[in-house]
Amino acid sequence: MEQPQVTDEFAHEMILARLRMAGSSFSAIARELGVTPSSVSLVSMGLRSSRRIQRVIASKLGVEPERIWPDWNRKEQQMKS
């Protein structure tokens, strides 16, 4: 399985820092979604894929998911085909 690309602007460390500045964290997102913090972290690093987690991370950062994960739309189109 191909790993999703993450832009440098939204590399894992930057996502973590931006979430903290926004008053959130991987743990908070995990509690909100009923998943483990490590699941959220793995998605942030691009090692796992979860649309639900990606949407929440992007929402907390005030951006669209495709801004963080550029291949978001391509995979969405493949799923519809």
N, C-alpha and C positions, 0 to 999 in steps of 0.2 A: 504494500500500500504506500502510495506517495505521501510524504509528509507535507502538510500545508505550509506555504511560505508566510513568514511574518516580516513586516517591514521593520527596518532598523529603528524607526521612530517609535514603534510599538514592540520592541524586543521585550522579552520576559521581565527584565529588571525595570524597564520603563513602565510597563503595564502595572507592576507592583507599586512603583513609586507614585504613579498617577492615581491609582486606586486609593492609596493612603491620603494623598492630597485631596481627593474627593470625599474623604471620610468613610471609605470602605476598605475591604480586604478580601483576600481569598477565603478566609474563614467565614466572613460575613456572607459572601456569595454562596459558599457551601451550605451554610445553615438555611439560607433562603430557598435553596433548591433541593435540600435534602440529600446532598452528596458529600463526599469527603473533601477536605481542603486540598489533598494531594491530587484529586481529580481536576479541580479548578487549575491548580498549578501546571499539571501536565498539558491541559488544553492551552494555557497561556504560553507554554514553551513550544507548542506545536507538535508535541509528541503524541497527543491524542486529539480526536476531533469530536466535538459535541456542539451541535447547533444551539442547543438550549443554553449551555454555559457561555458560548461565544456571544450570543445575543445579550446576555446579562452583563458580561464584562464590557461590551461595547456601550450598552446603555448607561452603565455607571460612569463611563468615560465621556459620554456625550457625543459619540461618533457612531457611524454605521459600521457593522461588522467587516465589510469589505475594505474599510480603511485600515484595519488591523491585519486582516487575513485577505490579501489581494485575490486569492483564488476562490473566494466565497461564491461569487456569481457563477464562475465556471462550473463549480461542483453542483450548484443549485440547478443549472441548466442540464447537466448530465443526469441528475436525478429525475428530471421531468421527461427526459427522452426515453 
